[in-house]
Amino acid sequence: MNYIKGHKKRYVEVQLGVLVFQEEDSFLAFCPALNLSTYGDSIKDVKDAFDDLMAAYIEECTKMGTLEKDLRLHGWTIEQSAGVAFPPKEIDLDIAAGMLRQQFSEPFRIPMN
């Protein structure tokens, strides 16, 4: 389940589903809830690359103060009073048979200003 939950400790917990596909000798990690993707030479490489991508995304959104706006652009619902954000309920994906190799859920913490 994807979610973002705010905390009084000035960070946001993020739990995101990530799909890993194989295309020939490369692996692609794709997070539908944020439309973020990256690649690597193995499943471990692509998970590490996704962690780096999320860190860069979090850093940039934090620096620019655009996290909430970006989430809304991706169809997320934000409940200000509860400090929680939810991804769109349905995301259509056209995945070729046999390409999906793994799914995983990654936790992240986003610092708040």
Contact map, one row per residue, 1 for C-alpha under 8 A:
11100000000000111000000000000000000000000000000000000000000000000000000000000000000000000000000000000000100000000
11110000000001111000000000000000100000000000000000000000000000000000000000000000000001100000000000000000000000000
11111000000011110000000000000000000000000000000000000000000000000000000000000000000111100000000000000000000000000
01111100000111100000000000000000000000000000000000000000000000000000000000000000000111000000000000000000000000000
00111110000111000000000000000000000000000000000000000000000000000000000000000000001110000000000000000000000000000
00011111011110000000000000000000000000000000000000000000000000000000000000000000011100000000000000000000000000000
00001111111110000000000000000000000000000000000000000000000000000000000000000000001000000000000000000000000000000
00000111111000000000000000000000000000000000000000000000000000000000000000000000000000000000000000000000000000000
00000011111000000000000000000000000000000000000000000000000000000000000000000000000000000000000000000000000000000
00000111111100000000000000000000000000000000000000000000000000000000000000000000000000000000000000000000000000111
00000111111110000000000000000000000000000000000000000000000000000000000000000000000000000000000000000000000011110
00011110011111000000000000000000000000000000000000000000000000000000000000000000000000000000000000000000000011110
00111110001111100000000000000000000000000000000000000000000000000000000000000000000000000000000000000000001111000
01111000000111110000000000000000000000000000000000000000000000000000000000000000000000000000000000000000011111000
11110000000011111000000000000000000000000000000000000000000000000000000000000000000000000000000000000000111100000
11100000000001111100000000000010100000000000000000000000000000000000000000000000000000000000000000000000111000000
11000000000000111110000000000011100000000000000000000000000000000000000000000000000000000000000000000011110000000
00000000000000011111000000001111000000000000000000000000000000000000000000000000000000000000000000000011110000000
00000000000000001111100000011110000000000000000000000000000000000000000000000000000000000000000000011111000000000
00000000000000000111110000111100000000000010010000000000000000000000000000000000000000000000000000011110000000000
00000000000000000011111000111000000000000000000000000000000000000000000000000000000000000000000000111100000000000
00000000000000000001111111110000000000000000000000000000000000000000000000000000000000000000000000111000000000000
00000000000000000000111111110000000000000000000000000000000000000000000000000000000000000000000000100000000000000
00000000000000000000011111000000000000000000000000000000000000000000000000000000000000000000000000000000000000000
00000000000000000000011111100000000000001000000000000000000000000000000000000000000000000000000000000000000000000
00000000000000000000011111110000000000111100000000000000000000000000000000000000000000000000000000000000000000000
00000000000000000001111011111000000000111110010000000000000000000000000000000000000000000000000000000000000000000
00000000000000000011111001111100000011110000010000000000000000000000000000000000000000000000000000000000000000000
00000000000000000111100000111110000011100000011001000000000000000000000000000000000000000000000000000000000000000
00000000000000000111000000011111001111000000000000000000000000000000000000000000000000000000000000000000000000000
00000000000000011110000000001111111110000000000000000000000000000000000000000000000000000000000000000000000000000
00000000000000001100000000000111111100000000000000000000000000000000000000000000000000000010000000000000000000000
01000000000000011000000000000011111000000000000000000000000000000000000001000000000000110010000000000000000000000
00000000000000000000000000000011111100000000000000000000000000000000001001000000000000000000000000000000000000000
00000000000000000000000000000111111110000000000000000000000000000000000001000000000000000000000000000000000000000
00000000000000000000000000000111011111000000000000000000000000000000000000000000000000000000000000000000000000000
00000000000000000000000000011110001111100000000001000000000000000000000000000000000000000000000000000000000000000
00000000000000000000000000011100000111110000010011001000000000000000000000000000000000000000000000000000000000000
00000000000000000000000001111000000011111000110011000000000000000000000000000000000000000000000000000000000000000
00000000000000000000000001110000000001111111110010000000000000000000000000000000000000000000000000000000000000000
00000000000000000000000011100000000000111110110000000000000000000000000000000000000000000000000000000000000000000
00000000000000000000000001100000000000011111110000000000000000000000000000000000000000000000000000000000000000000
00000000000000000001000000100000000000011111111000000000000000000000000000000000000000000000000000000000000000000
00000000000000000000000000000000000000010111111100000000000000000000000000000000000000000000000000000000000000000
00000000000000000000000000000000000000111111111110000000000000000000000000000000000000000000000000000000000000000
00000000000000000001000000111000000001111111111111000000000000000000000000000000000000000000000000000000000000000
00000000000000000000000000001000000000000011111111100000000000000000000000000000000000000000000000000000000000000
00000000000000000000000000000000000000000001111111110000000000000000000000000000000000000000000000000000000000000
00000000000000000000000000000000000001110000111111111000000000000000000000000000000000000000000000000000000000000
00000000000000000000000000001000000011100000011111111100000000000000000000000000000000000000000000000000000000000
00000000000000000000000000000000000000000000001111111110000000000000000000000000000000000000000000000000000000000
00000000000000000000000000000000000000000000000111111111000000000000000000000000000000000000000000000000000000000
00000000000000000000000000000000000001000000000011111111100000000000000000000000000000000000000000000000000000000
00000000000000000000000000000000000000000000000001111111110000000000000000000000000000000000000000000000000000000
00000000000000000000000000000000000000000000000000111111111000000000000000000000000000000000000000000000000000000
00000000000000000000000000000000000000000000000000011111111100000000000000000000000000000000000000000000000000000
00000000000000000000000000000000000000000000000000001111111110000000000000000000000000000000000000000000000000000
00000000000000000000000000000000000000000000000000000111111111000010000000000000000000000000000000000000000001000
00000000000000000000000000000000000000000000000000000011111111100000000000000000000000000000000000000000000000000
00000000000000000000000000000000000000000000000000000001111111110000000000000000000000000000000000000000000000000
00000000000000000000000000000000000000000000000000000000111111111110000000000000000000000000000000000000000000000
00000000000000000000000000000000000000000000000000000000011111111110000000000000000000000000000000000000000001111
00000000000000000000000000000000000000000000000000000000001111111000000000000000000000000000000000000000000000000
00000000000000000000000000000000000000000000000000000000000111111100000000000000000000000000000000000000000000000
00000000000000000000000000000000000000000000000000000000000011111111000000000000000000000000000000000000000000001
00000000000000000000000000000000000000000000000000000000000011011111110000000000000000000000000000000000000000000
00000000000000000000000000000000000000000000000000000000010011001111111000000000000000000000000000000000000000000
00000000000000000000000000000000000000000000000000000000000000001111111100000100000000000000000000000000000000000
00000000000000000000000000000000000000000000000000000000000000000111111110000000000000000000000000000000000000000
00000000000000000000000000000000000000000000000000000000000000000111111111000000000000000000000000000000000000000
00000000000000000000000000000000010000000000000000000000000000000011111111111000000000100000000000000000000000000
00000000000000000000000000000000000000000000000000000000000000000001111111111100000000000000000000000000000000000
00000000000000000000000000000000000000000000000000000000000000000000111111110000000000000000000000000000000000000
00000000000000000000000000000000111000000000000000000000000000000000011111110000000000110000000000000000000000000
00000000000000000000000000000000000000000000000000000000000000000000001111111000000000110000000000000000000000000
00000000000000000000000000000000000000000000000000000000000000000000001111111100000011110000000000000000000000000
00000000000000000000000000000000000000000000000000000000000000000000001100111110000011110000000000000000000000000
00000000000000000000000000000000000000000000000000000000000000000001000100011111001111000000000000000000000000000
00000000000000000000000000000000000000000000000000000000000000000000000000001111111110000000000000000000000000000
00000000000000000000000000000000000000000000000000000000000000000000000000000111111100000000000000000000000000000
00000000000000000000000000000000000000000000000000000000000000000000000000000011111100000000000000000000000000000
00000100000000000000000000000000000000000000000000000000000000000000000000000011111100000000000000000000000000000
00001110000000000000000000000000000000000000000000000000000000000000000000000111111110000000000000000000000000000
00111100000000000000000000000000000000000000000000000000000000000000000000000111111111000000000000000000000000000
00111000000000000000000000000000000000000000000000000000000000000000000000011110001111100000000000000000000000000
01110000000000000000000000000000000000000000000000000000000000000000000000011100000111110000000000000000000000000
01100000000000000000000000000000100000000000000000000000000000000000001001111000000011111000000000000000000000000
00000000000000000000000000000000100000000000000000000000000000000000000001111000000001111110000000000000000000000
00000000000000000000000000000000000000000000000000000000000000000000000000000000000000111110000000000000000000000
00000000000000000000000000000000000000000000000000000000000000000000000000000000000000011111000000000000000000000
00000000000000000000000000000001100000000000000000000000000000000000000000000000000000011111100000000000000000000
00000000000000000000000000000000000000000000000000000000000000000000000000000000000000000111110000000000000000000
00000000000000000000000000000000000000000000000000000000000000000000000000000000000000000011111000000000000000000
00000000000000000000000000000000000000000000000000000000000000000000000000000000000000000001111100000000000000000
00000000000000000000000000000000000000000000000000000000000000000000000000000000000000000000111110110000000000000
00000000000000000000000000000000000000000000000000000000000000000000000000000000000000000000011111100000000000000
00000000000000000000000000000000000000000000000000000000000000000000000000000000000000000000001111110000000000000
00000000000000000000000000000000000000000000000000000000000000000000000000000000000000000000000111111000000000000
00000000000000000000111000000000000000000000000000000000000000000000000000000000000000000000001111111000000000000
00000000000000000011110000000000000000000000000000000000000000000000000000000000000000000000001011111110000000000
00000000000000000011110000000000000000000000000000000000000000000000000000000000000000000000000001111110000000000
00000000000000000011100000000000000000000000000000000000000000000000000000000000000000000000000000011111000000000
00000000000000001111000000000000000000000000000000000000000000000000000000000000000000000000000000011111100000000
00000000000000001110000000000000000000000000000000000000000000000000000000000000000000000000000000000111110000000
10000000000000111100000000000000000000000000000000000000000000000000000000000000000000000000000000000011111000000
00000000000001111100000000000000000000000000000000000000000000000000000000000000000000000000000000000001111100000
00000000000011110000000000000000000000000000000000000000000000000000000000000000000000000000000000000000111110000
00000000000011100000000000000000000000000000000000000000000000000000000000000000000000000000000000000000011111000
00000000001111000000000000000000000000000000000000000000000000000000000000000000000000000000000000000000001111100
00000000001111000000000000000000000000000000000000000000010001000000000000000000000000000000000000000000000111110
00000000011100000000000000000000000000000000000000000000000001000000000000000000000000000000000000000000000011111
00000000011100000000000000000000000000000000000000000000000001000000000000000000000000000000000000000000000001111
00000000010000000000000000000000000000000000000000000000000001001000000000000000000000000000000000000000000000111
